[in-house]
Amino acid sequence: MTADLAQQLLLKTLLPLFLLIAAGGLWPRWHSGISIVGLRSEINRLVLNFFAPMLFFSAGAAATIDLNLLQVPLLLGAATLFGLALAALALFATPLGQGLSNPARGAIMLASGFGNVLFFGYPFLTTVFGERGARYPFFADMLATTPLIWSLGVWIAFRCGKHTEHTSFLRMWLRLPPVWGFAAGIAVKLSGAGLEPLVEAAHWAGSPTIPLMLFVLGLTIPWHDLRPQRAVAVAMFIKLALMPLLALGIALAWPGGLAEPGEAGVLEAAMPTMVMVIALADRFGLDTRLAGLIMGWSTLAGLVTLPFWLYAVKGLAS
């Protein structure tokens, strides 16, 4: 990693990420009369139903699609399954899980396996790889994270939580507006229709997605309760160390060696815990406090571990 890239990463990515997350954390202190849960829910609903579909449409329509691109979701999917399996093994087959309730175990598993591949990944990878890096987080999210979290992730939450939900995994996934936005964008790309003004307008309309969700991340982190715990440390070790290590091993063994999509896949596997884990914890009665602790600590640690993994993949690729 060059000194110029390190400077850009610090000033153009990590500093804005930190400021947006910090703003979310400080907002309740400035506006003590508002409902944090209500504000978070309304922002999530607005992003899910309007801003994110616009951004996903523009990403799908502008992406250069090739077989090498599939390496990113494949690496991320393998790392995610590995992280979930490792967390389940640690919680159900070792002393670590003794004394923990099933809602706590479910929260730890989800927080160990699912990373913030879009809202952290988009600004990080566009800084590292330029404009061509923008396609990686969207394909990683749509082809790996979203299908897995709305199938296996929901199943874990369903089995471990205390709730009265009766739902169809496929129906929930198909009702997500970003899925349809991304599918429409891919259809426009494959059709060859000259809709560049529409694509640019959708990109502009969807641009608040990342800042808003980073702000929500700051709202969600339990800043007053960030005390180290053994379960939190184990989840962070799986998420920030073992998952990217597995992805790196697969990328190095990939035919043709470690290329840019492989680097992107490793970095996506190294992203800290995603915000959606909190939403699933709320919905299915998991341990929301524990999920928030893991997300908070992994986000703070990720500001340090992500540059480390970038340095590692760039060193091995050179």
C-alpha positions as CSV (number, residue, x, y, z in Angstrom):
1,M,0.0,0.0,0.0
2,T,1.5,3.3,-1.1
3,A,1.7,6.4,1.0
4,D,-0.6,8.2,-1.3
5,L,-3.3,5.5,-1.0
6,A,-2.9,5.4,2.8
7,Q,-3.4,9.2,2.9
8,Q,-6.5,9.0,0.6
9,L,-7.9,6.1,2.7
10,L,-7.5,8.1,5.9
11,L,-8.9,11.4,4.6
12,K,-11.5,10.3,2.1
13,T,-12.8,7.1,3.7
14,L,-11.9,6.5,7.4
15,L,-12.3,10.1,8.5
16,P,-15.8,10.6,6.9
17,L,-16.9,7.2,8.2
18,F,-15.8,8.2,11.7
19,L,-17.5,11.6,11.5
20,L,-20.8,10.1,10.4
21,I,-20.8,7.4,13.0
22,A,-19.8,9.9,15.7
23,A,-22.6,12.2,14.6
24,G,-25.1,9.4,15.0
25,G,-23.7,8.7,18.5
26,L,-23.8,12.4,19.6
27,W,-27.2,13.3,18.1
28,P,-29.2,12.0,21.1
29,R,-27.2,14.2,23.4
30,W,-28.1,17.3,21.3
31,H,-31.8,16.3,20.9
32,S,-32.7,14.5,24.1
33,G,-36.4,14.7,23.5
34,I,-36.5,12.5,20.4
35,S,-37.1,8.8,20.2
36,I,-33.9,7.1,19.1
37,V,-35.8,3.9,18.2
38,G,-38.4,5.8,16.2
39,L,-35.8,7.9,14.4
40,R,-33.7,4.8,13.6
41,S,-36.8,3.0,12.3
42,E,-37.9,5.9,10.1
43,I,-34.5,6.4,8.5
44,N,-34.2,2.6,7.9
45,R,-37.7,2.6,6.2
46,L,-36.8,5.6,4.0
47,V,-33.5,4.0,3.0
48,L,-35.0,0.6,2.3
49,N,-37.9,1.8,0.3
50,F,-36.4,4.7,-1.7
51,F,-32.8,5.6,-1.4
52,A,-31.3,2.1,-1.5
53,P,-33.3,0.9,-4.5
54,M,-32.2,4.0,-6.5
55,L,-28.5,3.3,-5.6
56,F,-28.8,-0.4,-6.4
57,F,-30.5,0.3,-9.7
58,S,-27.7,2.7,-10.7
59,A,-25.0,0.2,-9.6
60,G,-26.5,-2.6,-11.5
61,A,-27.0,-0.5,-14.7
62,A,-23.5,0.9,-14.6
63,A,-21.6,-2.3,-13.7
64,T,-19.2,-4.1,-16.0
65,I,-20.3,-7.7,-15.7
66,D,-17.8,-10.5,-16.2
67,L,-17.1,-13.9,-14.7
68,N,-14.2,-12.5,-12.6
69,L,-16.7,-10.3,-10.8
70,L,-18.4,-13.5,-9.4
71,Q,-15.2,-14.1,-7.4
72,V,-16.2,-11.4,-4.9
73,P,-19.6,-12.9,-3.8
74,L,-18.2,-16.4,-3.9
75,L,-15.3,-15.5,-1.5
76,L,-17.6,-13.5,0.7
77,G,-20.3,-16.3,0.8
78,A,-17.7,-18.9,1.7
79,A,-16.3,-16.7,4.4
80,T,-19.7,-15.9,5.8
81,L,-20.7,-19.6,6.0
82,F,-17.4,-20.3,7.7
83,G,-17.9,-17.6,10.2
84,L,-21.4,-18.7,11.1
85,A,-20.3,-22.4,11.4
86,L,-17.3,-21.4,13.5
87,A,-19.5,-19.3,15.8
88,A,-22.1,-22.1,16.1
89,L,-19.3,-24.6,17.0
90,A,-17.9,-22.3,19.6
91,L,-21.3,-21.6,21.2
92,F,-22.8,-25.1,21.1
93,A,-19.7,-27.4,21.4
94,T,-17.3,-25.5,23.8
95,P,-17.6,-24.0,27.3
96,L,-18.0,-20.6,25.7
97,G,-21.7,-21.1,25.2
98,Q,-22.4,-22.4,28.7
99,G,-24.7,-20.1,30.6
100,L,-25.7,-18.2,27.5
101,S,-29.4,-18.1,26.4
102,N,-30.4,-19.1,22.9
103,P,-31.2,-15.4,22.1
104,A,-27.7,-14.5,23.1
105,R,-26.2,-17.3,21.0
106,G,-28.3,-16.3,18.0
107,A,-27.1,-12.7,18.3
108,I,-23.4,-13.8,18.5
109,M,-23.7,-16.0,15.5
110,L,-25.3,-13.4,13.3
111,A,-22.8,-10.7,14.4
112,S,-19.9,-13.1,13.8
113,G,-20.9,-13.9,10.2
114,F,-22.5,-10.9,8.6
115,G,-20.5,-7.9,7.7
116,N,-21.2,-4.3,6.6
117,V,-20.2,-5.1,3.0
118,L,-22.2,-2.2,1.4
119,F,-22.1,0.7,3.8
120,F,-18.5,0.3,4.8
121,G,-17.5,-1.6,1.6
122,Y,-18.7,1.1,-0.9
123,P,-16.6,4.0,0.4
124,F,-13.6,1.8,1.2
125,L,-13.4,-0.1,-2.1
126,T,-14.0,3.0,-4.2
127,T,-11.1,4.7,-2.5
128,V,-8.9,1.7,-3.0
129,F,-9.9,0.7,-6.6
130,G,-11.4,3.9,-7.9
131,E,-14.8,4.0,-9.7
132,R,-14.5,0.4,-10.9
133,G,-14.4,-0.6,-7.2
134,A,-18.0,0.6,-6.8
135,R,-19.5,-2.6,-8.4
136,Y,-17.9,-5.0,-5.9
137,P,-19.9,-4.1,-2.8
138,F,-23.2,-4.2,-4.7
139,F,-22.6,-7.6,-6.2
140,A,-21.2,-8.9,-2.9
141,D,-24.3,-7.7,-1.1
142,M,-26.9,-8.9,-3.7
143,L,-25.3,-12.2,-4.5
144,A,-23.9,-13.2,-1.1
145,T,-24.9,-11.2,2.0
146,T,-28.6,-10.4,1.2
147,P,-29.6,-14.0,0.2
148,L,-27.7,-15.5,3.1
149,I,-29.0,-13.1,5.8
150,W,-32.6,-13.4,4.6
151,S,-32.5,-17.2,4.5
152,L,-29.9,-18.7,6.8
153,G,-29.7,-15.6,9.0
154,V,-33.4,-15.4,9.4
155,W,-33.5,-19.1,10.2
156,I,-30.9,-18.7,12.9
157,A,-32.8,-15.8,14.4
158,F,-36.1,-17.7,14.1
159,R,-34.7,-20.8,15.9
160,C,-32.8,-18.9,18.6
161,G,-35.2,-16.0,19.3
162,K,-38.2,-15.4,21.5
163,H,-41.0,-14.3,19.1
164,T,-44.3,-15.1,17.5
165,E,-43.2,-14.7,13.8
166,H,-44.5,-16.9,11.0
167,T,-42.8,-16.0,7.8
168,S,-41.6,-17.2,4.4
169,F,-37.9,-16.6,3.8
170,L,-38.3,-16.4,0.1
171,R,-41.3,-14.0,0.3
172,M,-39.3,-11.6,2.6
173,W,-36.4,-11.6,0.2
174,L,-38.5,-11.0,-2.9
175,R,-40.3,-8.1,-1.2
176,L,-37.1,-6.2,-0.6
177,P,-37.1,-3.0,-2.8
178,P,-33.3,-3.0,-3.3
179,V,-33.5,-6.5,-4.8
180,W,-35.9,-5.3,-7.4
181,G,-33.8,-2.1,-8.0
182,F,-30.7,-4.1,-8.6
183,A,-32.5,-6.6,-10.9
184,A,-33.9,-3.7,-12.9
185,G,-30.4,-2.2,-13.2
186,I,-28.9,-5.5,-14.4
187,A,-31.8,-5.8,-16.9
188,V,-31.1,-2.3,-18.3
189,K,-27.4,-3.1,-18.5
190,L,-27.9,-6.4,-20.4
191,S,-30.5,-4.8,-22.7
192,G,-28.0,-2.2,-24.0
193,A,-30.7,0.5,-23.7
194,G,-29.3,4.1,-23.7
195,L,-30.6,5.2,-20.4
196,E,-27.5,6.9,-19.0
197,P,-29.4,10.1,-17.9
198,L,-31.8,7.9,-15.9
199,V,-28.9,5.9,-14.4
200,E,-27.1,9.1,-13.4
201,A,-30.3,10.5,-11.9
202,A,-30.9,7.3,-9.9
203,H,-27.3,7.4,-8.6
204,W,-27.8,11.0,-7.5
205,A,-31.1,10.2,-5.8
206,G,-29.6,7.1,-4.0
207,S,-26.4,8.9,-2.9
208,P,-27.8,9.6,0.7
209,T,-28.0,5.9,1.4
210,I,-24.4,5.4,2.7
211,P,-24.3,8.5,4.9
212,L,-27.7,7.9,6.4
213,M,-26.9,4.3,7.3
214,L,-23.6,5.2,8.8
215,F,-25.5,7.8,10.9
216,V,-27.9,5.0,11.9
217,L,-24.9,2.9,12.9
218,G,-23.8,5.7,15.2
219,L,-27.3,5.8,16.7
220,T,-27.4,2.1,17.2
221,I,-24.0,1.5,18.9
222,P,-24.5,1.4,22.7
223,W,-21.8,3.9,23.5
224,H,-22.5,3.9,27.2
225,D,-22.2,0.2,27.5
226,L,-19.0,-0.7,25.5
227,R,-17.5,-3.0,28.1
228,P,-15.3,-5.9,26.9
229,Q,-16.8,-9.4,27.2
230,R,-15.5,-12.8,26.2
231,A,-18.3,-13.5,23.8
232,V,-17.8,-10.1,22.1
233,A,-14.0,-10.8,21.7
234,V,-14.7,-14.2,20.2
235,A,-17.2,-12.8,17.7
236,M,-14.8,-10.0,16.7
237,F,-12.0,-12.5,16.3
238,I,-14.1,-14.6,13.9
239,K,-15.4,-11.6,12.0
240,L,-12.3,-9.4,11.7
241,A,-9.6,-12.0,11.6
242,L,-10.6,-15.6,10.7
243,M,-13.2,-14.8,8.0
244,P,-10.8,-12.6,5.9
245,L,-8.0,-15.1,6.5
246,L,-10.1,-17.9,5.0
247,A,-11.1,-15.6,2.1
248,L,-7.4,-14.7,1.5
249,G,-6.5,-18.4,1.4
250,I,-9.2,-19.1,-1.2
251,A,-8.2,-16.0,-3.2
252,L,-4.5,-17.1,-3.2
253,A,-5.5,-20.6,-4.5
254,W,-7.8,-19.1,-7.1
255,P,-6.8,-19.9,-10.7
256,G,-4.7,-17.0,-11.9
257,G,-3.6,-15.9,-8.4
258,L,-4.7,-12.9,-6.4
259,A,-6.3,-10.4,-8.7
260,E,-8.3,-7.3,-8.0
261,P,-11.7,-9.2,-7.5
262,G,-9.9,-11.5,-5.0
263,E,-8.5,-8.5,-3.1
264,A,-12.0,-7.0,-3.0
265,G,-13.5,-10.3,-1.8
266,V,-11.0,-10.5,1.1
267,L,-11.7,-6.9,2.1
268,E,-15.4,-7.5,2.0
269,A,-15.0,-10.5,4.3
270,A,-13.0,-8.2,6.7
271,M,-15.9,-5.7,7.1
272,P,-17.2,-5.2,10.7
273,T,-20.7,-6.4,11.8
274,M,-23.6,-5.1,9.7
275,V,-26.5,-2.9,11.1
276,M,-29.1,-5.4,9.9
277,V,-28.1,-7.8,12.7
278,I,-29.8,-5.3,15.1
279,A,-33.0,-5.3,13.0
280,L,-33.1,-9.1,13.1
281,A,-32.4,-9.1,16.8
282,D,-35.3,-6.7,17.4
283,R,-37.7,-8.5,15.1
284,F,-37.0,-12.1,16.4
285,G,-36.3,-11.5,20.1
286,L,-32.6,-12.0,20.1
287,D,-30.2,-10.4,22.6
288,T,-30.2,-6.9,21.1
289,R,-27.8,-5.5,23.7
290,L,-25.2,-8.1,23.0
291,A,-25.6,-7.7,19.2
292,G,-25.1,-3.9,19.7
293,L,-22.0,-4.5,21.7
294,I,-20.4,-6.7,19.1
295,M,-21.4,-4.3,16.3
296,G,-19.9,-1.3,18.3
297,W,-16.6,-3.0,19.1
298,S,-16.2,-4.5,15.6
299,T,-16.9,-1.1,14.0
300,L,-14.3,0.6,16.1
301,A,-11.8,-2.2,15.7
302,G,-12.5,-2.3,11.9
303,L,-11.1,1.2,11.5
304,V,-7.8,-0.4,12.4
305,T,-8.1,-4.0,11.0
306,L,-9.3,-3.0,7.5
307,P,-6.1,-1.0,6.7
308,F,-4.2,-4.1,7.9
309,W,-6.0,-6.4,5.5
310,L,-5.6,-3.9,2.7
311,Y,-1.8,-3.8,3.4
312,A,-1.8,-7.6,3.4
313,V,-3.6,-8.1,0.1
314,K,-1.6,-5.4,-1.7
315,G,1.6,-6.9,-0.4
316,L,0.7,-10.4,-1.6
317,A,-0.6,-9.1,-5.0
318,S,2.5,-7.2,-5.8
